[in-house]
């Protein structure tokens, strides 16, 4: 028997700067500083939302295709 459906949950969006901090750490570790750091940071920050929306769309397409169905006995099988 296959599990049919998709589990979703609402995610509360907060502006706690988690992505910003990760982006800054990465850019600083790559040696960016000053105005160059600011330009790179703005570019990466603008790219996050479209990338997340594309990923969600890809996941929705995959879920609707039925290719991700897992037999119920495998889904709830004990971990080895």
PyMOL Python script that loads the backbone (N, CA, C, O; Angstrom):
from pymol import cmd

cmd.read_pdbstr("""\
ATOM      1  N   UNK A   1       0.841  -1.176   0.000  1.00  0.00           N
ATOM      2  CA  UNK A   1       0.000   0.000   0.000  1.00  0.00           C
ATOM      3  C   UNK A   1       0.888   1.241   0.000  1.00  0.00           C
ATOM      4  O   UNK A   1       1.889   1.293   0.714  1.00  0.00           O
ATOM      5  N   UNK A   2       0.525   2.225  -0.790  1.00  0.00           N
ATOM      6  CA  UNK A   2       1.306   3.458  -0.872  1.00  0.00           C
ATOM      7  C   UNK A   2       0.618   4.566  -0.102  1.00  0.00           C
ATOM      8  O   UNK A   2      -0.610   4.634  -0.039  1.00  0.00           O
ATOM      9  N   UNK A   3       1.423   5.427   0.478  1.00  0.00           N
ATOM     10  CA  UNK A   3       0.904   6.608   1.149  1.00  0.00           C
ATOM     11  C   UNK A   3       0.584   7.626   0.064  1.00  0.00           C
ATOM     12  O   UNK A   3       1.420   7.902  -0.796  1.00  0.00           O
ATOM     13  N   UNK A   4      -0.602   8.175   0.099  1.00  0.00           N
ATOM     14  CA  UNK A   4      -1.018   9.110  -0.930  1.00  0.00           C
ATOM     15  C   UNK A   4      -1.221  10.479  -0.293  1.00  0.00           C
ATOM     16  O   UNK A   4      -2.010  10.619   0.641  1.00  0.00           O
ATOM     17  N   UNK A   5      -0.525  11.471  -0.786  1.00  0.00           N
ATOM     18  CA  UNK A   5      -0.694  12.822  -0.276  1.00  0.00           C
ATOM     19  C   UNK A   5       0.633  13.466   0.023  1.00  0.00           C
ATOM     20  O   UNK A   5       1.699  12.874  -0.147  1.00  0.00           O
ATOM     21  N   UNK A   6       0.536  14.686   0.469  1.00  0.00           N
ATOM     22  CA  UNK A   6       1.712  15.486   0.760  1.00  0.00           C
ATOM     23  C   UNK A   6       1.489  16.188   2.082  1.00  0.00           C
ATOM     24  O   UNK A   6       0.477  16.862   2.275  1.00  0.00           O
ATOM     25  N   UNK A   7       2.424  16.029   2.980  1.00  0.00           N
ATOM     26  CA  UNK A   7       2.341  16.691   4.280  1.00  0.00           C
ATOM     27  C   UNK A   7       2.931  18.087   4.153  1.00  0.00           C
ATOM     28  O   UNK A   7       4.069  18.253   3.714  1.00  0.00           O
ATOM     29  N   UNK A   8       2.160  19.075   4.536  1.00  0.00           N
ATOM     30  CA  UNK A   8       2.652  20.458   4.520  1.00  0.00           C
ATOM     31  C   UNK A   8       2.370  21.081   5.868  1.00  0.00           C
ATOM     32  O   UNK A   8       1.489  20.640   6.607  1.00  0.00           O
ATOM     33  N   UNK A   9       3.131  22.111   6.175  1.00  0.00           N
ATOM     34  CA  UNK A   9       2.861  22.864   7.392  1.00  0.00           C
ATOM     35  C   UNK A   9       3.232  24.313   7.143  1.00  0.00           C
ATOM     36  O   UNK A   9       4.101  24.622   6.328  1.00  0.00           O
ATOM     37  N   UNK A  10       2.567  25.178   7.850  1.00  0.00           N
ATOM     38  CA  UNK A  10       2.818  26.604   7.702  1.00  0.00           C
ATOM     39  C   UNK A  10       4.109  26.960   8.410  1.00  0.00           C
ATOM     40  O   UNK A  10       4.361  26.517   9.531  1.00  0.00           O
ATOM     41  N   UNK A  11       4.908  27.747   7.761  1.00  0.00           N
ATOM     42  CA  UNK A  11       6.168  28.188   8.343  1.00  0.00           C
ATOM     43  C   UNK A  11       6.051  29.678   8.601  1.00  0.00           C
ATOM     44  O   UNK A  11       5.724  30.454   7.702  1.00  0.00           O
ATOM     45  N   UNK A  12       6.318  30.062   9.817  1.00  0.00           N
ATOM     46  CA  UNK A  12       6.273  31.475  10.157  1.00  0.00           C
ATOM     47  C   UNK A  12       7.582  32.116   9.712  1.00  0.00           C
ATOM     48  O   UNK A  12       8.668  31.680  10.094  1.00  0.00           O
ATOM     49  N   UNK A  13       7.456  33.142   8.910  1.00  0.00           N
ATOM     50  CA  UNK A  13       8.642  33.824   8.401  1.00  0.00           C
ATOM     51  C   UNK A  13       9.057  34.890   9.404  1.00  0.00           C
ATOM     52  O   UNK A  13       8.256  35.735   9.805  1.00  0.00           O
ATOM     53  N   UNK A  14      10.300  34.837   9.793  1.00  0.00           N
ATOM     54  CA  UNK A  14      10.830  35.844  10.701  1.00  0.00           C
ATOM     55  C   UNK A  14      11.993  36.543  10.028  1.00  0.00           C
ATOM     56  O   UNK A  14      12.608  36.013   9.103  1.00  0.00           O
ATOM     57  N   UNK A  15      12.272  37.699  10.490  1.00  0.00           N
ATOM     58  CA  UNK A  15      13.393  38.456   9.939  1.00  0.00           C
ATOM     59  C   UNK A  15      14.503  38.490  10.977  1.00  0.00           C
ATOM     60  O   UNK A  15      14.923  39.555  11.429  1.00  0.00           O
ATOM     61  N   UNK A  16      14.967  37.305  11.341  1.00  0.00           N
ATOM     62  CA  UNK A  16      15.988  37.231  12.389  1.00  0.00           C
ATOM     63  C   UNK A  16      17.406  37.321  11.845  1.00  0.00           C
ATOM     64  O   UNK A  16      18.370  37.261  12.609  1.00  0.00           O
ATOM     65  N   UNK A  17      17.538  37.464  10.538  1.00  0.00           N
ATOM     66  CA  UNK A  17      18.853  37.657   9.951  1.00  0.00           C
ATOM     67  C   UNK A  17      19.681  36.400   9.805  1.00  0.00           C
ATOM     68  O   UNK A  17      20.879  36.482   9.532  1.00  0.00           O
ATOM     69  N   UNK A  18      19.075  35.238   9.980  1.00  0.00           N
ATOM     70  CA  UNK A  18      19.841  33.991   9.915  1.00  0.00           C
ATOM     71  C   UNK A  18      20.537  33.840   8.561  1.00  0.00           C
ATOM     72  O   UNK A  18      21.735  33.559   8.508  1.00  0.00           O
ATOM     73  N   UNK A  19      19.795  34.024   7.467  1.00  0.00           N
ATOM     74  CA  UNK A  19      20.416  33.920   6.152  1.00  0.00           C
ATOM     75  C   UNK A  19      21.458  35.009   5.960  1.00  0.00           C
ATOM     76  O   UNK A  19      22.527  34.764   5.401  1.00  0.00           O
ATOM     77  N   UNK A  20      21.146  36.200   6.421  1.00  0.00           N
ATOM     78  CA  UNK A  20      22.092  37.314   6.265  1.00  0.00           C
ATOM     79  C   UNK A  20      23.412  37.003   6.936  1.00  0.00           C
ATOM     80  O   UNK A  20      24.479  37.255   6.375  1.00  0.00           O
ATOM     81  N   UNK A  21      23.341  36.460   8.127  1.00  0.00           N
ATOM     82  CA  UNK A  21      24.568  36.136   8.852  1.00  0.00           C
ATOM     83  C   UNK A  21      25.370  35.061   8.125  1.00  0.00           C
ATOM     84  O   UNK A  21      26.594  35.151   8.027  1.00  0.00           O
ATOM     85  N   UNK A  22      24.680  34.049   7.618  1.00  0.00           N
ATOM     86  CA  UNK A  22      25.367  32.978   6.893  1.00  0.00           C
ATOM     87  C   UNK A  22      26.010  33.505   5.619  1.00  0.00           C
ATOM     88  O   UNK A  22      27.138  33.139   5.289  1.00  0.00           O
ATOM     89  N   UNK A  23      25.294  34.363   4.905  1.00  0.00           N
ATOM     90  CA  UNK A  23      25.837  34.948   3.676  1.00  0.00           C
ATOM     91  C   UNK A  23      27.079  35.768   3.997  1.00  0.00           C
ATOM     92  O   UNK A  23      28.107  35.630   3.333  1.00  0.00           O
ATOM     93  N   UNK A  24      26.986  36.625   5.018  1.00  0.00           N
ATOM     94  CA  UNK A  24      28.130  37.466   5.381  1.00  0.00           C
ATOM     95  C   UNK A  24      29.342  36.638   5.784  1.00  0.00           C
ATOM     96  O   UNK A  24      30.462  36.920   5.357  1.00  0.00           O
ATOM     97  N   UNK A  25      29.121  35.625   6.600  1.00  0.00           N
ATOM     98  CA  UNK A  25      30.234  34.764   7.021  1.00  0.00           C
ATOM     99  C   UNK A  25      30.919  34.136   5.816  1.00  0.00           C
ATOM    100  O   UNK A  25      32.147  34.096   5.738  1.00  0.00           O
ATOM    101  N   UNK A  26      30.112  33.646   4.876  1.00  0.00           N
ATOM    102  CA  UNK A  26      30.673  33.009   3.696  1.00  0.00           C
ATOM    103  C   UNK A  26      31.459  34.005   2.852  1.00  0.00           C
ATOM    104  O   UNK A  26      32.571  33.706   2.416  1.00  0.00           O
ATOM    105  N   UNK A  27      30.897  35.173   2.620  1.00  0.00           N
ATOM    106  CA  UNK A  27      31.587  36.172   1.796  1.00  0.00           C
ATOM    107  C   UNK A  27      32.871  36.667   2.462  1.00  0.00           C
ATOM    108  O   UNK A  27      33.882  36.866   1.790  1.00  0.00           O
ATOM    109  N   UNK A  28      32.833  36.863   3.766  1.00  0.00           N
ATOM    110  CA  UNK A  28      34.035  37.297   4.485  1.00  0.00           C
ATOM    111  C   UNK A  28      35.106  36.214   4.403  1.00  0.00           C
ATOM    112  O   UNK A  28      36.287  36.512   4.225  1.00  0.00           O
ATOM    113  N   UNK A  29      34.683  34.943   4.535  1.00  0.00           N
ATOM    114  CA  UNK A  29      35.662  33.844   4.453  1.00  0.00           C
ATOM    115  C   UNK A  29      36.283  33.751   3.059  1.00  0.00           C
ATOM    116  O   UNK A  29      37.376  33.211   2.896  1.00  0.00           O
ATOM    117  N   UNK A  30      35.578  34.282   2.055  1.00  0.00           N
ATOM    118  CA  UNK A  30      36.105  34.299   0.693  1.00  0.00           C
ATOM    119  C   UNK A  30      36.996  35.521   0.448  1.00  0.00           C
ATOM    120  O   UNK A  30      37.558  35.678  -0.637  1.00  0.00           O
ATOM    121  N   UNK A  31      37.120  36.382   1.458  1.00  0.00           N
ATOM    122  CA  UNK A  31      38.029  37.517   1.349  1.00  0.00           C
ATOM    123  C   UNK A  31      37.401  38.825   0.922  1.00  0.00           C
ATOM    124  O   UNK A  31      38.112  39.808   0.715  1.00  0.00           O
ATOM    125  N   UNK A  32      36.079  38.864   0.784  1.00  0.00           N
ATOM    126  CA  UNK A  32      35.440  40.118   0.397  1.00  0.00           C
ATOM    127  C   UNK A  32      35.428  41.090   1.577  1.00  0.00           C
ATOM    128  O   UNK A  32      35.323  40.686   2.735  1.00  0.00           O
ATOM    129  N   UNK A  33      35.535  42.358   1.261  1.00  0.00           N
ATOM    130  CA  UNK A  33      35.465  43.395   2.296  1.00  0.00           C
ATOM    131  C   UNK A  33      35.025  44.701   1.660  1.00  0.00           C
ATOM    132  O   UNK A  33      35.016  44.842   0.437  1.00  0.00           O
ATOM    133  N   UNK A  34      34.663  45.643   2.499  1.00  0.00           N
ATOM    134  CA  UNK A  34      34.282  46.979   2.045  1.00  0.00           C
ATOM    135  C   UNK A  34      33.127  46.975   1.062  1.00  0.00           C
ATOM    136  O   UNK A  34      32.171  46.214   1.210  1.00  0.00           O
ATOM    137  N   UNK A  35      33.224  47.838   0.052  1.00  0.00           N
ATOM    138  CA  UNK A  35      32.156  47.992  -0.937  1.00  0.00           C
ATOM    139  C   UNK A  35      31.932  46.715  -1.751  1.00  0.00           C
ATOM    140  O   UNK A  35      30.806  46.414  -2.148  1.00  0.00           O
ATOM    141  N   UNK A  36      32.991  45.983  -1.991  1.00  0.00           N
ATOM    142  CA  UNK A  36      32.854  44.724  -2.725  1.00  0.00           C
ATOM    143  C   UNK A  36      32.006  43.733  -1.916  1.00  0.00           C
ATOM    144  O   UNK A  36      31.160  43.035  -2.475  1.00  0.00           O
ATOM    145  N   UNK A  37      32.235  43.674  -0.612  1.00  0.00           N
ATOM    146  CA  UNK A  37      31.446  42.824   0.272  1.00  0.00           C
ATOM    147  C   UNK A  37      29.983  43.243   0.223  1.00  0.00           C
ATOM    148  O   UNK A  37      29.098  42.393   0.129  1.00  0.00           O
ATOM    149  N   UNK A  38      29.724  44.532   0.286  1.00  0.00           N
ATOM    150  CA  UNK A  38      28.358  45.039   0.262  1.00  0.00           C
ATOM    151  C   UNK A  38      27.651  44.678  -1.045  1.00  0.00           C
ATOM    152  O   UNK A  38      26.499  44.245  -1.023  1.00  0.00           O
ATOM    153  N   UNK A  39      28.325  44.849  -2.177  1.00  0.00           N
ATOM    154  CA  UNK A  39      27.730  44.509  -3.470  1.00  0.00           C
ATOM    155  C   UNK A  39      27.406  43.010  -3.562  1.00  0.00           C
ATOM    156  O   UNK A  39      26.318  42.628  -3.993  1.00  0.00           O
ATOM    157  N   UNK A  40      28.343  42.188  -3.159  1.00  0.00           N
ATOM    158  CA  UNK A  40      28.127  40.736  -3.195  1.00  0.00           C
ATOM    159  C   UNK A  40      26.981  40.334  -2.265  1.00  0.00           C
ATOM    160  O   UNK A  40      26.139  39.511  -2.625  1.00  0.00           O
ATOM    161  N   UNK A  41      26.957  40.918  -1.075  1.00  0.00           N
ATOM    162  CA  UNK A  41      25.917  40.605  -0.097  1.00  0.00           C
ATOM    163  C   UNK A  41      24.535  40.955  -0.648  1.00  0.00           C
ATOM    164  O   UNK A  41      23.597  40.166  -0.524  1.00  0.00           O
ATOM    165  N   UNK A  42      24.410  42.125  -1.252  1.00  0.00           N
ATOM    166  CA  UNK A  42      23.121  42.529  -1.827  1.00  0.00           C
ATOM    167  C   UNK A  42      22.694  41.564  -2.926  1.00  0.00           C
ATOM    168  O   UNK A  42      21.522  41.197  -3.013  1.00  0.00           O
ATOM    169  N   UNK A  43      23.632  41.155  -3.758  1.00  0.00           N
ATOM    170  CA  UNK A  43      23.313  40.214  -4.832  1.00  0.00           C
ATOM    171  C   UNK A  43      22.830  38.876  -4.309  1.00  0.00           C
ATOM    172  O   UNK A  43      21.820  38.349  -4.776  1.00  0.00           O
ATOM    173  N   UNK A  44      23.542  38.330  -3.350  1.00  0.00           N
ATOM    174  CA  UNK A  44      23.147  37.045  -2.760  1.00  0.00           C
ATOM    175  C   UNK A  44      21.814  37.169  -2.029  1.00  0.00           C
ATOM    176  O   UNK A  44      20.977  36.271  -2.117  1.00  0.00           O
ATOM    177  N   UNK A  45      21.608  38.260  -1.317  1.00  0.00           N
ATOM    178  CA  UNK A  45      20.367  38.456  -0.575  1.00  0.00           C
ATOM    179  C   UNK A  45      19.165  38.498  -1.509  1.00  0.00           C
ATOM    180  O   UNK A  45      18.117  37.926  -1.207  1.00  0.00           O
ATOM    181  N   UNK A  46      19.319  39.179  -2.650  1.00  0.00           N
ATOM    182  CA  UNK A  46      18.217  39.258  -3.623  1.00  0.00           C
ATOM    183  C   UNK A  46      17.936  37.906  -4.267  1.00  0.00           C
ATOM    184  O   UNK A  46      16.816  37.657  -4.713  1.00  0.00           O
ATOM    185  N   UNK A  47      18.922  37.043  -4.320  1.00  0.00           N
ATOM    186  CA  UNK A  47      18.775  35.751  -5.000  1.00  0.00           C
ATOM    187  C   UNK A  47      18.095  34.688  -4.131  1.00  0.00           C
ATOM    188  O   UNK A  47      17.637  33.673  -4.655  1.00  0.00           O
ATOM    189  N   UNK A  48      18.023  34.901  -2.832  1.00  0.00           N
ATOM    190  CA  UNK A  48      17.486  33.871  -1.935  1.00  0.00           C
ATOM    191  C   UNK A  48      16.022  33.572  -2.222  1.00  0.00           C
ATOM    192  O   UNK A  48      15.661  32.415  -2.441  1.00  0.00           O
ATOM    193  N   UNK A  49      15.174  34.593  -2.223  1.00  0.00           N
ATOM    194  CA  UNK A  49      13.738  34.357  -2.392  1.00  0.00           C
ATOM    195  C   UNK A  49      13.422  33.639  -3.707  1.00  0.00           C
ATOM    196  O   UNK A  49      12.706  32.638  -3.686  1.00  0.00           O
ATOM    197  N   UNK A  50      13.934  34.116  -4.859  1.00  0.00           N
ATOM    198  CA  UNK A  50      13.641  33.382  -6.098  1.00  0.00           C
ATOM    199  C   UNK A  50      14.126  31.927  -6.059  1.00  0.00           C
ATOM    200  O   UNK A  50      13.462  31.040  -6.596  1.00  0.00           O
ATOM    201  N   UNK A  51      15.267  31.684  -5.435  1.00  0.00           N
ATOM    202  CA  UNK A  51      15.791  30.318  -5.349  1.00  0.00           C
ATOM    203  C   UNK A  51      14.879  29.438  -4.501  1.00  0.00           C
ATOM    204  O   UNK A  51      14.622  28.288  -4.856  1.00  0.00           O
ATOM    205  N   UNK A  52      14.393  29.965  -3.393  1.00  0.00           N
ATOM    206  CA  UNK A  52      13.487  29.197  -2.523  1.00  0.00           C
ATOM    207  C   UNK A  52      12.175  28.932  -3.247  1.00  0.00           C
ATOM    208  O   UNK A  52      11.648  27.821  -3.182  1.00  0.00           O
ATOM    209  N   UNK A  53      11.639  29.940  -3.939  1.00  0.00           N
ATOM    210  CA  UNK A  53      10.390  29.747  -4.675  1.00  0.00           C
ATOM    211  C   UNK A  53      10.544  28.703  -5.780  1.00  0.00           C
ATOM    212  O   UNK A  53       9.634  27.906  -6.011  1.00  0.00           O
ATOM    213  N   UNK A  54      11.675  28.702  -6.456  1.00  0.00           N
ATOM    214  CA  UNK A  54      11.932  27.694  -7.494  1.00  0.00           C
ATOM    215  C   UNK A  54      12.020  26.298  -6.882  1.00  0.00           C
ATOM    216  O   UNK A  54      11.496  25.336  -7.443  1.00  0.00           O
ATOM    217  N   UNK A  55      12.676  26.191  -5.743  1.00  0.00           N
ATOM    218  CA  UNK A  55      12.799  24.904  -5.065  1.00  0.00           C
ATOM    219  C   UNK A  55      11.416  24.393  -4.635  1.00  0.00           C
ATOM    220  O   UNK A  55      11.121  23.207  -4.783  1.00  0.00           O
ATOM    221  N   UNK A  56      10.577  25.278  -4.107  1.00  0.00           N
ATOM    222  CA  UNK A  56       9.231  24.878  -3.703  1.00  0.00           C
ATOM    223  C   UNK A  56       8.415  24.423  -4.907  1.00  0.00           C
ATOM    224  O   UNK A  56       7.672  23.445  -4.824  1.00  0.00           O
ATOM    225  N   UNK A  57       8.552  25.131  -6.024  1.00  0.00           N
ATOM    226  CA  UNK A  57       7.839  24.755  -7.242  1.00  0.00           C
ATOM    227  C   UNK A  57       8.302  23.386  -7.738  1.00  0.00           C
ATOM    228  O   UNK A  57       7.484  22.557  -8.136  1.00  0.00           O
ATOM    229  N   UNK A  58       9.611  23.152  -7.712  1.00  0.00           N
ATOM    230  CA  UNK A  58      10.147  21.848  -8.114  1.00  0.00           C
ATOM    231  C   UNK A  58       9.605  20.731  -7.232  1.00  0.00           C
ATOM    232  O   UNK A  58       9.241  19.663  -7.723  1.00  0.00           O
ATOM    233  N   UNK A  59       9.554  20.984  -5.919  1.00  0.00           N
ATOM    234  CA  UNK A  59       9.043  19.981  -4.980  1.00  0.00           C
ATOM    235  C   UNK A  59       7.570  19.703  -5.221  1.00  0.00           C
ATOM    236  O   UNK A  59       7.133  18.555  -5.143  1.00  0.00           O
ATOM    237  N   UNK A  60       6.795  20.756  -5.516  1.00  0.00           N
ATOM    238  CA  UNK A  60       5.364  20.584  -5.789  1.00  0.00           C
ATOM    239  C   UNK A  60       5.169  19.743  -7.051  1.00  0.00           C
ATOM    240  O   UNK A  60       4.335  18.838  -7.080  1.00  0.00           O
ATOM    241  N   UNK A  61       5.943  20.047  -8.089  1.00  0.00           N
ATOM    242  CA  UNK A  61       5.858  19.284  -9.341  1.00  0.00           C
ATOM    243  C   UNK A  61       6.187  17.817  -9.097  1.00  0.00           C
ATOM    244  O   UNK A  61       5.502  16.931  -9.607  1.00  0.00           O
ATOM    245  N   UNK A  62       7.238  17.560  -8.316  1.00  0.00           N
ATOM    246  CA  UNK A  62       7.625  16.186  -7.994  1.00  0.00           C
ATOM    247  C   UNK A  62       6.519  15.479  -7.218  1.00  0.00           C
ATOM    248  O   UNK A  62       6.186  14.332  -7.516  1.00  0.00           O
ATOM    249  N   UNK A  63       5.954  16.153  -6.232  1.00  0.00           N
ATOM    250  CA  UNK A  63       4.900  15.545  -5.412  1.00  0.00           C
ATOM    251  C   UNK A  63       3.671  15.222  -6.260  1.00  0.00           C
ATOM    252  O   UNK A  63       3.061  14.165  -6.097  1.00  0.00           O
ATOM    253  N   UNK A  64       3.313  16.129  -7.162  1.00  0.00           N
ATOM    254  CA  UNK A  64       2.138  15.913  -8.006  1.00  0.00           C
ATOM    255  C   UNK A  64       2.363  14.810  -9.043  1.00  0.00           C
ATOM    256  O   UNK A  64       1.402  14.223  -9.540  1.00  0.00           O
ATOM    257  N   UNK A  65       3.614  14.528  -9.368  1.00  0.00           N
ATOM    258  CA  UNK A  65       3.917  13.502 -10.363  1.00  0.00           C
ATOM    259  C   UNK A  65       3.671  12.093  -9.827  1.00  0.00           C
ATOM    260  O   UNK A  65       3.507  11.150 -10.602  1.00  0.00           O
ATOM    261  N   UNK A  66       3.647  11.952  -8.501  1.00  0.00           N
ATOM    262  CA  UNK A  66       3.454  10.637  -7.905  1.00  0.00           C
ATOM    263  C   UNK A  66       4.721   9.807  -7.841  1.00  0.00           C
ATOM    264  O   UNK A  66       4.699   8.687  -7.332  1.00  0.00           O
ATOM    265  N   UNK A  67       5.830  10.337  -8.349  1.00  0.00           N
ATOM    266  CA  UNK A  67       7.086   9.579  -8.363  1.00  0.00           C
ATOM    267  C   UNK A  67       7.682   9.412  -6.969  1.00  0.00           C
ATOM    268  O   UNK A  67       8.535   8.547  -6.765  1.00  0.00           O
ATOM    269  N   UNK A  68       7.258  10.207  -6.027  1.00  0.00           N
ATOM    270  CA  UNK A  68       7.837  10.152  -4.691  1.00  0.00           C
ATOM    271  C   UNK A  68       7.091   9.256  -3.724  1.00  0.00           C
ATOM    272  O   UNK A  68       7.385   9.244  -2.529  1.00  0.00           O
ATOM    273  N   UNK A  69       6.121   8.500  -4.236  1.00  0.00           N
ATOM    274  CA  UNK A  69       5.346   7.633  -3.337  1.00  0.00           C
ATOM    275  C   UNK A  69       6.235   6.540  -2.762  1.00  0.00           C
ATOM    276  O   UNK A  69       7.042   5.930  -3.463  1.00  0.00           O
ATOM    277  N   UNK A  70       6.061   6.315  -1.476  1.00  0.00           N
ATOM    278  CA  UNK A  70       6.830   5.301  -0.767  1.00  0.00           C
ATOM    279  C   UNK A  70       5.838   4.297  -0.183  1.00  0.00           C
ATOM    280  O   UNK A  70       4.870   4.697   0.464  1.00  0.00           O
ATOM    281  N   UNK A  71       6.064   3.005  -0.401  1.00  0.00           N
ATOM    282  CA  UNK A  71       5.171   2.014   0.207  1.00  0.00           C
ATOM    283  C   UNK A  71       5.104   2.218   1.722  1.00  0.00           C
ATOM    284  O   UNK A  71       6.118   2.474   2.371  1.00  0.00           O
ATOM    285  N   UNK A  72       3.895   2.101   2.272  1.00  0.00           N
ATOM    286  CA  UNK A  72       3.666   2.365   3.697  1.00  0.00           C
ATOM    287  C   UNK A  72       4.582   1.536   4.586  1.00  0.00           C
ATOM    288  O   UNK A  72       5.085   2.043   5.588  1.00  0.00           O
ATOM    289  N   UNK A  73       4.811   0.261   4.237  1.00  0.00           N
ATOM    290  CA  UNK A  73       5.659  -0.583   5.079  1.00  0.00           C
ATOM    291  C   UNK A  73       7.112  -0.092   5.086  1.00  0.00           C
ATOM    292  O   UNK A  73       7.821  -0.284   6.074  1.00  0.00           O
ATOM    293  N   UNK A  74       7.559   0.539   3.995  1.00  0.00           N
ATOM    294  CA  UNK A  74       8.908   1.106   3.961  1.00  0.00           C
ATOM    295  C   UNK A  74       8.970   2.433   4.730  1.00  0.00           C
ATOM    296  O   UNK A  74       9.957   2.748   5.394  1.00  0.00           O
ATOM    297  N   UNK A  75       7.884   3.189   4.614  1.00  0.00           N
ATOM    298  CA  UNK A  75       7.842   4.491   5.276  1.00  0.00           C
ATOM    299  C   UNK A  75       7.938   4.351   6.786  1.00  0.00           C
ATOM    300  O   UNK A  75       8.610   5.141   7.449  1.00  0.00           O
ATOM    301  N   UNK A  76       7.267   3.348   7.325  1.00  0.00           N
ATOM    302  CA  UNK A  76       7.245   3.164   8.776  1.00  0.00           C
ATOM    303  C   UNK A  76       8.134   2.023   9.256  1.00  0.00           C
ATOM    304  O   UNK A  76       7.999   1.575  10.394  1.00  0.00           O
ATOM    305  N   UNK A  77       9.028   1.556   8.417  1.00  0.00           N
ATOM    306  CA  UNK A  77       9.929   0.464   8.782  1.00  0.00           C
ATOM    307  C   UNK A  77      10.899   0.924   9.861  1.00  0.00           C
ATOM    308  O   UNK A  77      11.312   2.083   9.892  1.00  0.00           O
ATOM    309  N   UNK A  78      11.247   0.015  10.727  1.00  0.00           N
ATOM    310  CA  UNK A  78      12.210   0.332  11.798  1.00  0.00           C
ATOM    311  C   UNK A  78      13.569   0.621  11.169  1.00  0.00           C
ATOM    312  O   UNK A  78      13.980  -0.023  10.204  1.00  0.00           O
ATOM    313  N   UNK A  79      14.246   1.598  11.738  1.00  0.00           N
ATOM    314  CA  UNK A  79      15.583   1.917  11.243  1.00  0.00           C
ATOM    315  C   UNK A  79      16.551   0.830  11.664  1.00  0.00           C
ATOM    316  O   UNK A  79      16.476   0.298  12.772  1.00  0.00           O
ATOM    317  N   UNK A  80      17.464   0.513  10.756  1.00  0.00           N
ATOM    318  CA  UNK A  80      18.428  -0.535  11.067  1.00  0.00           C
ATOM    319  C   UNK A  80      19.647   0.049  11.732  1.00  0.00           C
ATOM    320  O   UNK A  80      20.576  -0.685  12.071  1.00  0.00           O
TER     321      UNK A  80
END
""", "prot")
cmd.dss("prot")
cmd.show_as("cartoon", "prot")
cmd.util.cbc("prot")
cmd.orient("prot")
